[in-house]
Amino acid sequence: MRSVDEHRAEAPDTVRCMVITVSDTRTEATDTGGQLLQSLLTENGYQVIDYTIVKDSYVGIRELLHDAVERPEVEAILLTGGTGIAPQDVTFEAVQSLLTKELPGFGEIFRFLSFTEDIGSAAIMSRAIAGTIGGTAVFSMPGSRGAVKLAMERIIIPELGHVMREIYKK
């Protein structure tokens, strides 16, 4: 057995997740990316323990993340939205400013998959980012349903338990 397979076998069966949609315009009724994210998590055995929408505000996103990582029941935070290059898109900066450890491979693989499977060269404008804030895993992806589906199905769902195993490893 390969070590990565061993690690996955040792991973927790479920992870308690908080879902955050970053948007100045979406509501719970119109947040199709956040709804899909929650559905994919629960369909794959993960727990969604909280969901909220926050305005695309550097200070607001940072405060919400800071509060979330202080909650012992939150093991992973998944953000969707605000990752583009428009002036108001500040999710990347807010998340990056708090990371203890960055997982650059997440953004790299997400952009590669986006390029090859979905949007072509427009993938350069995606600023997906992941890492840890202390003992909490954080994944930030674009807000479109296609981006959420891609990130969740191809990267996050297969590796979330493994990521948590590594965070909790003594």
C-alpha positions as CSV (number, residue, x, y, z in Angstrom):
1,M,0.0,0.0,0.0
2,R,1.3,3.5,-0.9
3,S,1.8,5.9,1.9
4,V,-0.9,8.3,0.5
5,D,-3.4,5.4,0.6
6,E,-2.4,4.6,4.2
7,H,-2.9,8.3,5.1
8,R,-6.3,8.3,3.5
9,A,-7.2,5.1,5.3
10,E,-6.3,6.9,8.6
11,A,-8.3,10.0,7.7
12,P,-11.4,10.9,9.7
13,D,-14.7,9.7,8.2
14,T,-16.3,13.1,8.4
15,V,-15.2,16.7,8.8
16,R,-17.3,19.5,10.4
17,C,-17.4,22.3,7.9
18,M,-18.5,25.9,7.7
19,V,-19.5,27.3,4.3
20,I,-19.1,31.0,3.6
21,T,-20.3,32.7,0.4
22,V,-18.6,36.0,-0.3
23,S,-21.0,38.3,-2.3
24,D,-22.4,41.7,-2.3
25,T,-25.5,40.6,-4.2
26,R,-26.4,37.0,-3.4
27,T,-29.0,35.9,-0.9
28,E,-29.6,32.4,0.5
29,A,-32.2,32.0,-2.3
30,T,-29.9,33.0,-5.1
31,D,-26.6,31.5,-3.8
32,T,-26.5,28.6,-6.1
33,G,-22.7,28.1,-5.7
34,G,-23.1,27.9,-1.9
35,Q,-26.1,25.6,-2.1
36,L,-24.1,23.2,-4.4
37,L,-21.1,23.3,-2.1
38,Q,-23.3,22.3,0.9
39,S,-25.0,19.6,-1.1
40,L,-21.7,18.1,-2.3
41,L,-20.3,18.1,1.3
42,T,-23.3,16.3,2.8
43,E,-23.6,13.9,-0.1
44,N,-20.1,12.8,0.6
45,G,-20.4,12.3,4.3
46,Y,-19.1,15.7,5.5
47,Q,-21.1,17.8,8.0
48,V,-22.2,21.4,7.3
49,I,-22.5,22.9,10.7
50,D,-22.8,26.5,9.6
51,Y,-23.5,28.6,6.5
52,T,-23.4,32.3,6.0
53,I,-23.1,35.0,3.4
54,V,-20.7,37.9,4.0
55,K,-20.1,41.0,1.9
56,D,-17.0,41.2,-0.2
57,S,-15.1,43.2,2.5
58,Y,-11.5,42.6,3.5
59,V,-12.2,43.4,7.2
60,G,-15.6,41.5,7.2
61,I,-14.1,38.4,5.7
62,R,-11.1,38.4,8.1
63,E,-13.4,39.0,11.2
64,L,-15.6,36.1,10.1
65,L,-12.7,33.8,9.5
66,H,-11.1,34.8,12.8
67,D,-14.3,34.0,14.7
68,A,-14.9,30.7,12.8
69,V,-11.4,29.3,13.7
70,E,-12.0,30.1,17.3
71,R,-15.0,27.7,17.3
72,P,-13.9,24.2,18.3
73,E,-16.7,22.6,16.3
74,V,-15.4,24.1,13.0
75,E,-12.7,21.9,11.5
76,A,-12.8,23.2,7.9
77,I,-14.0,26.4,6.3
78,L,-15.0,26.5,2.6
79,L,-15.4,29.9,1.0
80,T,-16.9,30.6,-2.4
81,G,-16.9,33.9,-4.2
82,G,-14.8,37.0,-4.4
83,T,-11.7,35.4,-5.9
84,G,-11.6,37.3,-9.2
85,I,-9.5,40.4,-10.1
86,A,-12.2,43.0,-9.9
87,P,-11.4,45.8,-7.5
88,Q,-14.0,44.6,-5.0
89,D,-12.7,41.0,-5.0
90,V,-10.7,40.7,-1.8
91,T,-11.3,37.2,-0.6
92,F,-7.9,36.0,-1.7
93,E,-6.1,38.8,0.3
94,A,-8.3,38.3,3.4
95,V,-7.7,34.6,3.4
96,Q,-4.0,34.7,2.6
97,S,-3.4,37.3,5.3
98,L,-4.6,34.8,8.0
99,L,-3.0,31.5,6.7
100,T,-0.6,29.8,9.0
101,K,0.4,27.4,6.1
102,E,-0.6,27.9,2.5
103,L,-1.4,24.9,0.2
104,P,-0.3,26.4,-3.1
105,G,-1.1,23.2,-4.9
106,F,-4.8,23.8,-4.5
107,G,-4.8,27.0,-6.5
108,E,-2.4,25.5,-9.0
109,I,-4.4,22.4,-9.6
110,F,-7.7,24.3,-9.6
111,R,-6.4,26.6,-12.3
112,F,-4.9,23.8,-14.3
113,L,-8.2,21.8,-14.3
114,S,-10.2,25.0,-15.0
115,F,-7.9,25.6,-18.0
116,T,-8.1,22.1,-19.4
117,E,-11.7,21.2,-18.6
118,D,-13.7,24.3,-18.3
119,I,-12.8,27.9,-19.2
120,G,-9.5,27.8,-21.0
121,S,-7.1,30.7,-20.6
122,A,-9.6,32.7,-18.5
123,A,-8.3,30.4,-15.7
124,I,-5.5,32.9,-15.1
125,M,-7.9,35.2,-13.4
126,S,-8.9,32.7,-10.7
127,R,-7.3,33.3,-7.4
128,A,-8.4,30.1,-5.6
129,I,-6.3,29.6,-2.4
130,A,-6.2,27.1,0.4
131,G,-4.2,26.4,3.6
132,T,-4.6,26.3,7.3
133,I,-5.3,28.8,10.0
134,G,-4.0,27.1,13.1
135,G,-5.7,23.7,13.1
136,T,-8.5,24.7,10.7
137,A,-8.4,23.8,7.0
138,V,-9.5,26.7,4.7
139,F,-10.4,26.4,1.0
140,S,-11.4,29.4,-1.1
141,M,-12.8,29.0,-4.6
142,P,-14.7,31.1,-7.2
143,G,-18.5,31.4,-6.7
144,S,-19.8,29.9,-9.9
145,R,-21.5,26.5,-9.8
146,G,-19.0,25.2,-12.3
147,A,-16.0,26.3,-10.2
148,V,-17.6,24.9,-7.0
149,K,-18.3,21.6,-8.7
150,L,-14.8,21.3,-10.2
151,A,-13.0,22.2,-6.9
152,M,-15.2,20.0,-4.8
153,E,-15.3,16.9,-7.0
154,R,-11.8,16.9,-8.3
155,I,-9.8,18.3,-5.3
156,I,-11.6,19.0,-2.0
157,I,-13.8,16.0,-1.5
158,P,-11.1,13.5,-2.4
159,E,-8.5,15.1,-0.1
160,L,-10.4,16.8,2.8
161,G,-10.2,13.9,5.2
162,H,-6.5,13.4,4.3
163,V,-5.9,17.1,4.9
164,M,-7.5,16.8,8.3
165,R,-5.4,13.7,9.1
166,E,-2.3,15.7,8.4
167,I,-3.4,18.7,10.5
168,Y,-4.2,16.4,13.5
169,K,-1.1,14.3,13.2
170,K,1.1,14.5,16.2
